[in-house]
Amino acid sequence: MQIPDRPAKIRMHDVMPRFNPKEDDVSLFLVLFERQAKIMNIGAENQVVQLISLLPPDIFQLIAREPGEDAKKYDYVKALLLQ
């Protein structure tokens, strides 16, 4: 049995389902996302990237239309999604 040199990389979309706007409540989804990000030690600078991997294309495009620096900030994106 061989032990890997580095631990396996676990990504957010491996442990959380994708957001479905027709069935899921966005505020509850974000609470679960934030809890999982904390457990996984995902820094604030990487949270938007991880969140985007869980969003459908129409919501991702909404974020992509925002100014670049704002679109990198989790709190800004969260406020945008909660509107």
C-alpha positions in Angstrom: 0.0 0.0 0.0 1.4 3.4 -1.0 0.7 6.5 1.0 0.3 9.6 -1.2 2.8 12.5 -0.7 0.1 15.0 -0.2 -3.5 14.7 1.0 -6.3 14.4 -1.5 -7.7 17.8 -2.5 -11.4 18.0 -1.5 -13.4 20.6 -3.4 -16.6 22.1 -2.3 -18.6 20.6 -5.1 -17.5 17.1 -3.8 -19.2 17.7 -0.5 -22.2 20.0 -1.3 -25.0 19.7 -3.9 -25.3 22.3 -6.6 -27.8 25.1 -5.9 -31.1 24.6 -7.6 -33.0 28.0 -7.7 -36.3 26.2 -8.3 -36.1 24.0 -5.2 -33.5 25.6 -2.8 -33.7 28.6 -0.6 -30.7 30.8 -1.4 -30.2 32.1 2.2 -30.2 28.5 3.6 -27.9 27.4 0.9 -25.4 30.2 1.7 -25.5 29.3 5.4 -24.7 25.7 4.6 -22.0 26.9 2.2 -20.4 29.1 4.9 -20.4 26.3 7.4 -18.8 23.9 5.0 -16.2 26.5 4.0 -15.3 27.0 7.6 -14.9 23.2 8.2 -12.8 22.9 5.0 -10.7 26.0 6.0 -11.4 27.8 2.8 -10.1 31.3 3.1 -12.2 34.3 2.2 -10.1 34.9 -0.9 -11.2 31.5 -2.3 -14.9 31.4 -1.2 -16.3 33.0 -4.4 -14.5 30.5 -6.6 -15.8 27.6 -4.6 -19.3 29.1 -4.5 -19.4 29.6 -8.3 -18.7 25.9 -8.8 -22.1 25.2 -7.1 -24.2 27.7 -9.0 -26.2 27.3 -12.2 -25.0 29.2 -15.3 -27.6 32.0 -15.2 -26.6 33.0 -11.6 -22.9 32.7 -12.4 -23.4 35.1 -15.3 -25.1 37.5 -13.0 -21.9 37.5 -10.9 -19.7 37.8 -14.0 -21.4 41.0 -15.0 -20.3 42.7 -11.7 -17.0 44.7 -11.5 -14.0 42.4 -11.2 -12.9 43.4 -7.7 -16.4 43.2 -6.3 -17.0 39.8 -7.9 -14.1 38.4 -5.9 -15.5 39.5 -2.5 -17.7 36.9 -0.9 -19.8 39.4 1.1 -20.5 41.4 -2.0 -21.6 38.2 -4.0 -23.7 37.1 -1.0 -25.5 40.4 -0.9 -26.1 40.2 -4.6 -27.6 36.7 -4.4 -29.8 37.7 -1.5 -31.4 40.6 -3.4 
